[in-house]
């Protein structure tokens, strides 16, 4: 066994600092293993959120060596050999204690998005029919585990703190999963343009890079939503038609 230095943020919303902990590491360990070991042996009051330890619950999100990652899916062997491992809480959300942040804002945002509204079933036999490619497209978005790493890395939230104007990439993907569903009939474009703030996204793809489920957030979700908003509200021909209709 080798000893490795872990520099872990300790503190709350009032104050805090990075503290050093040396712990034994062995082959196959992930960052969360080391955090649990330090918690058990050296820092019993270390606060850390986790659940499944299988990369499917999204609970153990943190910033490891400056990069947003899931602690349970980050192997120590994939980090620079022999170097200290810096573990800090997500920056985009209020700090509760140590590595635990308050992500409740995300749940409030989700409630603002119009729910699924299915079209009527086929009049002939009372069923719905969909093409497989439409199902596959929506299924990609449903892989999201709500780890909020994409929210954390988004500069609109992280740096500019536009929480009251922008719902973030996770919920643009949620909106896309509804908007692109072959059975959905609800209209969300007005909200996407105004209260959901899709125009603030400048498609840097930073959200796509950190997604542990490899969802093409920008290319397959946000850009198609932007195109729909542009087609309705900024296409000159459509604007002219709306102007004519208002005149009548």
Secondary structure per residue as TSV (DSSP state, phi and psi in degrees):
chain	resnum	aa	ss	phi	psi
A	1	X	-	360.0	142.2
A	2	X	E	-110.3	152.6
A	3	X	E	-96.1	140.0
A	4	X	E	-132.4	143.8
A	5	X	E	-87.2	126.2
A	6	X	E	-113.8	125.5
A	7	X	E	-104.0	108.3
A	8	X	E	-115.5	133.9
A	9	X	E	-69.3	127.8
A	10	X	E	-124.8	130.4
A	11	X	E	150.2	-172.6
A	12	X	B	-131.4	-164.9
A	13	X	S	-63.8	-23.0
A	14	X	S	-79.5	-46.1
A	15	X	-	-163.9	166.8
A	16	X	E	171.3	175.8
A	17	X	E	-163.3	165.4
A	18	X	E	-79.0	131.8
A	19	X	E	-118.0	148.0
A	20	X	E	-93.7	137.1
A	21	X	E	-139.1	127.7
A	22	X	E	-98.2	134.2
A	23	X	E	-145.4	155.2
A	24	X	E	-73.7	136.8
A	25	X	E	-126.5	151.0
A	26	X	-	-137.0	171.7
A	27	X	T	-58.7	135.2
A	28	X	T	90.5	-7.4
A	29	X	-	-70.2	146.2
A	30	X	B	-107.6	169.5
A	31	X	H	-58.5	-39.6
A	32	X	H	-63.3	-35.1
A	33	X	H	-58.3	-46.0
A	34	X	H	-66.1	-40.5
A	35	X	H	-61.8	-43.9
A	36	X	H	-63.2	-38.5
A	37	X	H	-65.1	-43.4
A	38	X	H	-64.9	-40.0
A	39	X	H	-62.3	-39.9
A	40	X	H	-74.9	-34.9
A	41	X	H	-105.0	-27.5
A	42	X	T	-128.0	-29.6
A	43	X	-	-139.4	79.8
A	44	X	T	-62.6	-23.4
A	45	X	T	-95.6	10.5
A	46	X	-	-66.5	122.2
A	47	X	-	-92.0	125.1
A	48	X	-	-147.4	138.1
A	49	X	-	-100.1	131.2
A	50	X	-	-159.6	168.2
A	51	X	S	-150.9	-74.5
A	52	X	-	-84.7	-28.2
A	53	X	S	56.9	30.3
A	54	X	S	-134.1	12.4
A	55	X	S	71.6	25.4
A	56	X	S	-124.2	-8.6
A	57	X	S	-103.0	-22.1
A	58	X	-	75.6	11.5
A	59	X	T	-76.9	-34.1
A	60	X	T	-94.3	33.4
A	61	X	E	-64.2	138.5
A	62	X	E	-160.2	178.5
A	63	X	E	-108.9	114.7
A	64	X	E	-109.8	116.9
A	65	X	T	51.5	38.7
A	66	X	T	84.9	-0.1
A	67	X	E	-114.3	130.2
A	68	X	E	-65.5	123.5
A	69	X	E	-148.7	165.4
A	70	X	E	-85.7	127.1
A	71	X	G	-64.3	-32.6
A	72	X	G	-76.1	-12.7
A	73	X	G	-112.3	7.3
A	74	X	-	-105.6	102.3
A	75	X	B	-75.9	140.1
A	76	X	G	-62.3	-30.0
A	77	X	G	-69.2	-16.9
A	78	X	G	-90.4	-6.7
A	79	X	S	-94.3	161.1
A	80	X	-	-53.0	125.1
A	81	X	T	-62.3	131.3
A	82	X	T	77.2	-5.4
A	83	X	S	-92.3	153.2
A	84	X	-	-61.4	146.1
A	85	X	E	-106.3	117.8
A	86	X	E	-95.0	122.6
A	87	X	E	-122.1	119.8
A	88	X	E	-131.6	159.9
A	89	X	-	-73.5	163.7
A	90	X	-	-60.3	139.2
A	91	X	S	-85.2	-26.6
A	92	X	S	-77.3	-9.4
A	93	X	S	-123.3	154.5
A	94	X	E	-60.3	138.1
A	95	X	E	-79.8	133.0
A	96	X	E	-95.1	-61.1
A	97	X	E	-163.3	136.6
A	98	X	T	52.4	-109.0
A	99	X	T	-100.3	7.7
A	100	X	E	-102.8	126.0
A	101	X	E	-116.1	161.1
A	102	X	E	-91.5	106.4
A	103	X	-	-102.6	16.6
A	104	X	H	-63.3	-24.0
A	105	X	H	-55.8	-36.6
A	106	X	H	-62.1	-37.7
A	107	X	H	-69.8	-33.9
A	108	X	H	-67.8	-39.6
A	109	X	H	-63.0	-42.4
A	110	X	H	-59.5	-34.9
A	111	X	H	-67.6	-20.3
A	112	X	H	-79.4	-16.2
A	113	X	S	-87.1	130.8
A	114	X	-	-58.2	136.8
A	115	X	-	-76.5	171.0
A	116	X	-	-61.5	131.3
A	117	X	-	-130.2	98.6
A	118	X	B	-75.1	149.1
A	119	X	-	-74.8	167.3
A	120	X	-	-67.2	147.7
A	121	X	-	-69.3	164.9
A	122	X	-	-56.0	129.5
A	123	X	T	-65.1	-24.8
A	124	X	T	-72.4	-46.4
A	125	X	T	-130.5	6.6
A	126	X	S	70.8	23.8
A	127	X	-	-119.2	171.4
A	128	X	-	-112.3	144.3
A	129	X	-	-123.6	137.0
A	130	X	-	-137.5	151.5
A	131	X	-	-82.7	145.9
A	132	X	H	-61.6	-36.3
A	133	X	H	-65.3	-31.8
A	134	X	H	-68.7	-39.3
A	135	X	H	-65.8	-44.0
A	136	X	H	-61.5	-38.8
A	137	X	H	-63.3	-45.1
A	138	X	H	-71.8	-34.0
A	139	X	H	-61.5	-32.8
A	140	X	H	-57.8	-44.5
A	141	X	H	-68.0	-27.7
A	142	X	T	-78.6	-2.1
A	143	X	T	-74.8	-11.9
A	144	X	-	-57.2	131.8
A	145	X	-	-103.4	6.8
A	146	X	-	53.8	50.1
A	147	X	-	-80.3	-19.0
A	148	X	-	65.1	20.5
A	149	X	H	-65.6	-36.2
A	150	X	H	-66.3	-37.6
A	151	X	H	-64.8	-40.4
A	152	X	H	-66.4	-35.6
A	153	X	H	-88.2	-14.4
A	154	X	-	-66.6	122.4
A	155	X	H	-67.9	-24.3
A	156	X	H	-63.7	-35.7
A	157	X	H	-91.7	-47.1
A	158	X	H	-65.8	-45.1
A	159	X	T	-100.0	-43.2
A	160	X	T	-93.5	-13.7
A	161	X	-	54.4	44.2
A	162	X	-	-89.5	56.0
A	163	X	T	-68.1	-24.9
A	164	X	T	-90.1	-2.1
A	165	X	T	-124.7	-13.3
A	166	X	-	-139.2	130.3
A	167	X	-	-87.0	-13.3
A	168	X	-	87.3	162.5
A	169	X	H	-61.3	-35.4
A	170	X	H	-59.6	-41.5
A	171	X	H	-89.0	-15.5
A	172	X	H	-69.1	-36.7
A	173	X	H	-67.9	-38.8
A	174	X	H	-61.7	-44.1
A	175	X	H	-62.7	-38.8
A	176	X	H	-63.7	-37.3
A	177	X	H	-64.2	-25.8
A	178	X	H	-88.5	-47.9
A	179	X	H	-61.1	-34.7
A	180	X	T	-96.8	4.7
A	181	X	-	-72.1	129.9
A	182	X	T	-64.4	-14.9
A	183	X	T	-103.6	-10.1
A	184	X	B	-76.8	139.6
A	185	X	-	-121.4	-0.5
A	186	X	-	-70.3	151.0
A	187	X	-	-109.0	115.3
A	188	X	-	-117.0	3.7
A	189	X	H	-64.7	-37.3
A	190	X	H	-61.6	-44.7
A	191	X	H	-67.8	-38.8
A	192	X	H	-59.9	-39.1
A	193	X	H	-72.7	-40.7
A	194	X	T	-98.7	-85.1
A	195	X	T	-68.8	-28.1
A	196	X	T	-86.2	-15.6
A	197	X	-	66.4	37.7
A	198	X	G	-61.6	-23.6
A	199	X	G	-66.5	-19.5
A	200	X	G	-72.6	-22.6
A	201	X	-	-74.1	123.6
A	202	X	-	-107.8	27.6
A	203	X	-	44.4	52.4
A	204	X	-	-79.0	-12.7
A	205	X	-	69.3	15.9
A	206	X	H	-65.2	-31.5
A	207	X	H	-67.7	-40.2
A	208	X	H	-63.1	-38.2
A	209	X	H	-64.8	-30.5
A	210	X	H	-98.9	-2.7
A	211	X	-	-67.4	118.8
A	212	X	T	-71.5	-14.9
A	213	X	T	-97.8	5.3
A	214	X	-	56.3	36.5
A	215	X	-	-75.0	132.3
A	216	X	-	-78.9	72.3
A	217	X	I	-56.7	-47.5
A	218	X	I	-74.7	-54.6
A	219	X	I	-68.9	-42.9
A	220	X	I	-94.9	-18.6
A	221	X	I	-114.1	-62.4
A	222	X	I	-70.1	-45.8
A	223	X	H	-61.5	-47.1
A	224	X	H	-59.5	-35.9
A	225	X	H	-66.4	-42.5
A	226	X	H	-58.9	-41.6
A	227	X	H	-62.8	-38.5
A	228	X	H	-65.9	-41.9
A	229	X	H	-64.9	-43.4
A	230	X	H	-63.6	-44.0
A	231	X	H	-57.5	-40.7
A	232	X	H	-79.3	-44.4
A	233	X	H	-102.6	-16.6
A	234	X	T	-125.2	-6.1
A	235	X	-	-68.4	122.9
A	236	X	H	-61.0	-36.9
A	237	X	H	-66.4	-43.9
A	238	X	H	-64.4	-38.9
A	239	X	H	-63.5	-38.6
A	240	X	H	-65.6	-42.5
A	241	X	H	-62.1	-43.2
A	242	X	H	-63.0	-37.0
A	243	X	H	-64.8	-42.6
A	244	X	H	-62.5	-43.5
A	245	X	H	-64.8	-36.1
A	246	X	H	-67.6	-36.2
A	247	X	H	-62.2	-38.0
A	248	X	-	-71.8	360.0
